[in-house]
Amino acid sequence: MSVLNLLTPRLGLYEAWELFFTLGAIVLAFVLQRFKSGVFQHLDGAFAAFENRCSAIAARPWLSIVIIAVASIGLRLAIAPWLGTPDPVIADEFSLIFQADTMFHGHLANPGTVTPNFEAVYVLLRPTFSSMYPVLRSFPLLVGLLLGVGVWGGVLLSVCALAIAVHWMVRQWVNDRVALLVAAIVILRFGLFSLWVNSYFGSAFTGLGGVLLLGGYRSVTTRSALSGGIAIGVGVLILMTTRPYEALFFAAPILLALGIHFVVASGPVRKALVAPALAAVVFVGLGLGITLASNSAVTHDAKVFPYNLYRQTSSLAPAWLINKPVPIVGPGPRYAIAQHFLDYEYRNYHDNRQRLLSSEAYRFRNYWNFYVGFALTIPFLLGLVALRRNYAVLASIVVLGLALSIETWTFSHYAAPGFGFFMLAIAAGFDAMRKRPAQSWVPWTWLSRTLVLALVVGSVIPLQSTFAGKPDFVPWADNGFSTPCCWLRPRSAPNELRRVVEQTPGRNIVLVDTSVQAPYAILISNEADLENARTLLVNRDPQYDQETIARYPGRRIWTLTWQPGDGAACLTPRKSTDLVPVLPTWVRGSAAACPGGLLRPLTAFQVSSDTMRQGPVDRHK
């Protein structure tokens, strides 16, 4: 257990267990290869029968797609009674939900007429009240709103689309049977317990773009298929409107290879390539047009990205380690809670820059841990060998890796454009294992079986936490960014406040103390339609409180402050008659503590990292 305790802080509890499952799978494969009679022969027959049944299903693509869709949605919904609908907990999620809500109301940006006390991390107040993120980063959330299944419903549909697209892509490159297997791995590894399905970062949608690009590339270069050109165009559109920097470097080698393929092709082949090329160009042009329109709407300058404007006006930390900090233009963030968060960003940048080699090792360990892990390392490495002559595909992941190596942050979802490559390499590796000679001293057939079995057995570990109700995800204490398991039951401070104040009818304004006493990570988030929002959360500020109350009349007023000593949350209505029934996690205040209000102990949402609480950073140096 000492090894497990050593690995858990670095890899996550379930990934540490995966190491033991993988070692067990390797040993089991050699044992089963050695004994070929009795029970082992029956076991081989059972595996073969199951594989034949799966092969029969895989030979029917539309049936496979239906099964993948039902499994990807149905399995996650099956554990929903225990996991529920995830709450947003990180600033990125609130900003993306705000972006989706803005587009749901028919706008790319909201008028920049809000008062400064609406300040929220990763949200612009001027020249418009808008998210800083690329225009289609929140597209799955918007789809969920348009379909009436909510923003998380859109996330679930994006994971379903990703699994189906991986199946299609692997069919282009390898074969039907492996395609079905890898789609199942996507569901098992990323569609149940991971950040991608239980949060609102939109990473599965970005991954979908990379998968479509790789599948389309194969389809066009082998069959000159129109569908391949459409897939390329849609894939690039998704990438450039969700993660444009990473998209540029991942897509460039593939697009260059396509251009060379068109130039050197014979006359008939080149003629057949015209239609796919035009389809791709149309969608890429559409992506460029959407981006320029969004820039114009949000920043009032088509050449200025909202992300860049936010960095210039709010955050000292540059997006790339090779850049030095640039002084903030303007006053910078007004409230301490945003200042703490953005100062933490700067310290993270500074530390990574100072310890460059260790930060790069940590970065690529995160990528391996999230996209591959122990159980899939052997097929992944074999897949790299199998793909060694596909120079454009290998160049795309190498160039993407180089681009990622200079980025300030090391989160695994930054590499989402390369998701398709990881799945393709794993698929090619499994195919290579089954094609190895049966008389080899390495039990390749059994190894391919037992490694998949290790993944299945490993999925039982998070099920225990799912049904037991713990552990949950606590911001900054648990890191689900670098591991596919687990991001379970995240607890949201803004949503918790809304659940409390909306126990009574009517509309509300919550004035949140976001001064240096505030112990929570992120508290301020709002809907795009402020006039009709049920509850508004604003930074408590004597200069703007009365103006906000007057601007949104007829609302119940609440104040959220922090108790001296233990820092417990104290939610107090302006009128004592407005006190709502106590929820399970809140208690009534006393004369000595939070008189007339509701108390919540300082447990959830707490910033556990002392780094975020260090002294202020000079934002204008």
Residue, then its C-alpha position, 0 to 999 in steps of 0.5 A: m500500500s505504500v506504493l499506492n499512497l506514493l502514487t495517489p497524490r501524483l496520479g489520482l486514486y483510481e489511476a494509481w489503482e490502474l497501475f496494479f490492475t495493469l500489472g495484474a493484466i500482464v501477468l494474467a496474460f502470460v499465465l493464460q498463454r502458458f496453460k492451454s487446456g481445461v478451464f483455460q481452454h474454456l475461458d479462451g472459447a468464452f472470450a472468442a465467442f464474445e469477440n465474434r458477437c462483437s465483430a458481428i455487431a461491428a460489421r453493421p455500422w448503423l447498429s454500432i452507432v445506435i449501441i454507442a449512442v444508447a450506451s454513452i447516454g444511458l450509462r451516465l444517466a443510470i448513475a445520475p440518481w447518485l451523481g446528479t447533474p453536475d454543478p459548475v465550480i470553476a470560473d471557466e464554467f461560469s463564463l462558458i454557461f454565461q456565453a451559451d446563455t447570451m447566444f441562447h438569447g440571440h446575441l453574441a455579446n451583451p451591452g456593456t452597461v452593467t455597473p462594476n459590481f457585476e465583475a466576474v472572473y473571465v467575463l468582460l464588462r467593457p466594451t461589452f458584458s461578455s465571456m472571454y472565450p472563443v465563440l463556439r467554446s460553449f456550443p454544446l451548452l447552447v445546444g442543450l438550451l435549444l433542445g430544452v435538456g439544459v446545459w448539462g444535457g448538451v455536455l452529455l450529447s457532446v460526449c455521445a457525439l465524440a464516441i460516435a465520431v471516434h468510431w467513424m474515424v477508427r473505421q476509416w483508419v483501422n477496421d470495424r471491430v477495433a472501432l467498436l472497441v475504442a468507442a467503448i473505451v471512450i465511453l468507459r474512460f471519459g463518459l462516466f466519471s471524468l471532467w469532460v462529462n461532469s463539467y462545462f469546459g466543453s473539451a469533448f466538443t474540441g476533441l470532436g473537432g480533432v477526431l473529424l479532422l483525422g477521419g476526414y483526412r483519411s477518407v479524402t486521401t484514400r477515397s476522395a470522399l465528399s463526406g471526408g471534405i465535410a468532416i475536415g471542414v467541420g473539424v477545423l471549424i470546431l477547432m478554430t472556434t474553441r481552441p484557435y491557438e492549438a487548432l492552428f498547430f494541430a491542423a496545419p500539418i494535415l492541411l499542408a499534407l492535403g494540399i500536397h496530395f491535391v497537387v501531386a494527384s493524377g488528373p482524375v483523382r484531382k478532379a474527384l478531390v475538387a468537391p471535398a476541397l470546396a466543402a472543406v473551404v466553405f466550412v473553414g471560411l464559415g468558422l473564420g466568419i463566425t470568429l470575426a463576427s464574434n470579435s466585432a460584437v464582443t471587443h468592437d474590433a474584428k482583429v481583437f479576440p475577447y480572450n486577449l482583451y481580457r488578458q490585457t485588462s485584467s490578468l498579468a499572467p501571459a498565455w505563453l511562458i516565453n512571454k514576459p508579464v505585460p502591465i494591465v491596461g486600465p484599473g484591473p480587477r476591482y474586487a479581492i476575490a477576482q484579484h486573488f484568483l488572477d494573482y494565483e494565475y500569475r504565481n502559477y506562470h512565474d513558478n512554471r517559468q522558473r522551474l521549466l523542466s519540471s513543469e514540462a515533465y508535469r505537463f506531459r505526464n498530465y497528458w499521458n495520464f489523462y489520454v492514455g494511462f497505464a492500461l492503454t500504454i502498451p497499445f498506444l506505443l504499438g500504435l505509434v509504431a504502426l503509424r510511423r509512416n503516416y508522417a502528416v498525422l505524426a507531425s500534427i501531434v508533434v507540432l501540437g506538443l511543441a505548441l503546448s510546451i510553451e503555454t503557461w498552464t499545464f491542464s490536460h484539456y489544452a491538448a483536446p485537439g489531439f484527442g483523436f490522435f491518442m484514440l487512433a494510436i490506441a486503436a492501431g495498437f490493439d489491431a497490431m496486437r491481434k495481428r502478431p503471430a500466435q506462436s510469439w513468446v508474448p501473449w499478444t491476443w491474451l494481452s489485448r483481452t486482459l488490458v481491456l479487462a483491467l479498464v473494465v475492472g478499474s471502472v468499478i473503483p469510481l462506482q464505489s465512490t458514486f454509490a457511497g457519496k464520497p469523495d466529492f470534488v473540492p476545488w483546488a483540493d482535488n485535481g480532476f484536470s489531469t486524470p480521467c477519473c474522477w470529477l464527482r458531485p462538484r459543489s457550486a457556491p453560486n448555485e447553492l446560494r440560488r437554491v437557498v434564496e429561491q425557496t420563496p417566490g419572487r426575484n432576488i439580489v444577493l450582495v456578496d462580500t468579495s473583500v479580502q475576508a471572502p474564503y470562497a474561490i468563485l462566487i459571482s455569476n449571472e445569466a445574460d438576461l439580467e432584467n428577467a433573471r430570478t437571482l442576481l449575484v453582485n459584489r457588495d460595494p457601497q458605491y454601487d449597491q443602491e444603484t443596483i437595487a434601484r435598477y432592478p426594483g421589486r427584488r428581495i435583497w440578501t447579503l452574504t458575509w463571513q463570520p469572524g473567526d471560523g469564516a462561516a457563510c452568513l446569508t441575511p435577508r434585508k427583512s426578517t420576514d423574508l427568512v426561508p426554510v433552512l436547507p440541510t446544509w444551513v442552520r439558523g443564525s443566533a444572536a451571537a452569530c449571523p443574527g436573523g440569517l442562515l449559517r453555513p459552515l466553512t467546508a465546501f467551496q473553500v480555497s484550500s491552497d495557501t498559494m491563492r491567499q498570498g500577498p497581492v501582485d503588482r498589476h501595473k509593473 
